[in-house]
Amino acid sequence: PDIPSPDGVVEKLVEAARQGKNHRYSASRGLPNLRKAVAERYRRAHGVELDPDLGEAYVSLAMIQHESREYELAGPLFRRGLDLSPNYATGHQWYSEHLSRAGDNQGAMDHIEIAYRLDPLSPIINHIYSRRLAALGDFEGAEARLLKAIEIDPAFARGYQGLAALYFRELGRLDDAAIMAY
């Protein structure tokens, strides 16, 4: 428009912009040409071929950014990938780890719970779930998740390592920690 927006409209826009729930991608898959342009940008910048409609590709790229300590680049890629593939359990697990590193314990818990609902028989998801529970002080719940991970896969070393650490650091059960360590 060629005239200033009314003050009330501007105030409502500012109010909406301050609400965290509005800081995400829309429920729409987005404009096809924009999705293709983003994929092309990543191809040129990183040599990575992205299917603009495949959420798993965005989540994988996000994890690469996360592991490279490019946290500010990883967040939007995780969100985009999970918007495209909301049933990707590993994506929710990885995003939980990313949010935990950023200090967002509630967001981390929300996403590991989604991952667990999608894949309750994943040893690694049970392991990461135990870490989120322990961070919130639920050591009994953390122990239960680790025991579940070991029940699912008795060769899952991280389950034993997690139990040893939990018993030693949080519960003071030194004998149990020693048994789990071996």
N, C-alpha and C positions, 0 to 999 in steps of 0.2 A: 504493500500500500504506500501511497504517497503522503500519508499523514501519520503522526505518531499513534501508537496503540493506546487505548484508554488505560489509565493508571490501574484500574481494577483488574484488567486482563493481564497486565505486566506482573502485578502482585501475585495473581494466581499461578502464572508461569514460574515465578521464582519459588513459590511455595511448593509446587510440584517438583521442581528441580532439586529441592532440598530433601525430598523423600527417597531413601535408599531403594525402595521397591521399584522406582522408575529408572534406576541405573542398570539396565540390562537390555538385552535384545528383545525385540517384539516377538510375540507368539508366531508371527508370520515368518515364513522361510526367507523373506527379504526379496529384493528385486533380483531377478536372474542375472542381469547385466552387471550389477554391483557384485554379486557373489563371484562371477567370472573374473571381474577386475581384481578382486582381493586375491583370488587364486593365482592370477597372472603376476601380481605384485610379489607374492611369496616365491613363485618360480624364479623370477628375475633376481630377487634379493638373496634367496637362500638355496636355489637350485632344487627346490622341493616341488614336486607336482602334487597339487591338492585337487581333489574332486570337490568342487564348490558346494556339493550337496552331501558330502560324507563327513559327519560329525567326528568320527574316529580319527580322521586325518588332522582335524583342528586340535583335538585333544592330544594326539601324539606330538604335534608341533609344540603345543603348550608345555608338555612335559620336557621336551628338549630345552625350551626357553627356561623353564624352572630349574632344571639341572645345571644350566649354564649361568644360573643366578641372575637371569634377566626377568625378575619377578613381575615387573610392571608390564612387560610384554605378554607374560604367560596368562595372567588373569582373564583378559578379554578373549583370548583364544580358548581357554577352558570353557568359559560361559557360552561362546558361540558353538563350540563342539557339542556341549551338552544340550543346548537348545535344539540342535539338529538331530542328536541321538540321545534322547533323554533316558533310554533304557540301557545305556552303556555302563555296566557296573564298574569296570576298571577305571573308566573316566571319572566317575564319582569318587572312587577311592583315591585316585591321583589328585583330584581337585581338593579333596579333604586334606591331603598332605600339604598341598600348596597353601590352603587357608590356615592350617595350623602354623605353618612357618610364618605367615603374615600376622599371627596373633589373634585370628578370628576363630576362637574355640567353638563358638556356637555354630558358625557356618561350617566348620570342619566336622562337627558332630552331625549336623543335618545331612551332609553329603555322604558320610560313612554309613549313616542309617539307611539312606537310599540305596547305596551299594549293597549293603547287607540284605535288604529286602529283595533286591534283584538277584543276588547270588549268595544265599546263606551257606552254601557248601564250599566256598572259596577259603582255603586256609589263610591266604594273605589278607583278604578282607577281614576275616575274624581277627587276625593279628593287629591290623591297623585299627580296627574297632576297639580292641583292648587298649591300645595306646590313647585313643581319644577318651575312653572311660577313665583310665588312670589319671589323665590330665585334669579331669573334672573331679577326682577324688573317689571315684567309684571303683575301689580295688577289688571288691567281690565280683562285680560285673566284668572287670578286666580279666580276672582269673578264669571266670567261666568262658569267656571268648577264647582265651589261649588254650584251655583244656579242650574246647570244641575243635579248634584248629588241629590239635594233635590227634584227636579222635578221628577227624576226617582224613588226615594224612600223618600216620605215626613217624614218617621220615622227615617231617617238616621242621627243620632245625630252628627256624626263627621262633617257633612256638616254645621250644625248650629254653631258648635264650631269653625270650620275653618273660617266661615264668621265673627263671633264675633271677632276672633283674627285679621283677615285681616282688618276689619273696625277699630278696636281699635289701633293696632300697626302701620299699614301702611297707612291708609287713614284718620285717625283722625276723623272718623264718630262715635262719642261716642254714640249718640242716637241710631243709627242703631246697634252698637255693643251691647248695653244694650238689645235691642229687641231680637237679635239673641241669647243672653246668656240665655234668659228665654224661 
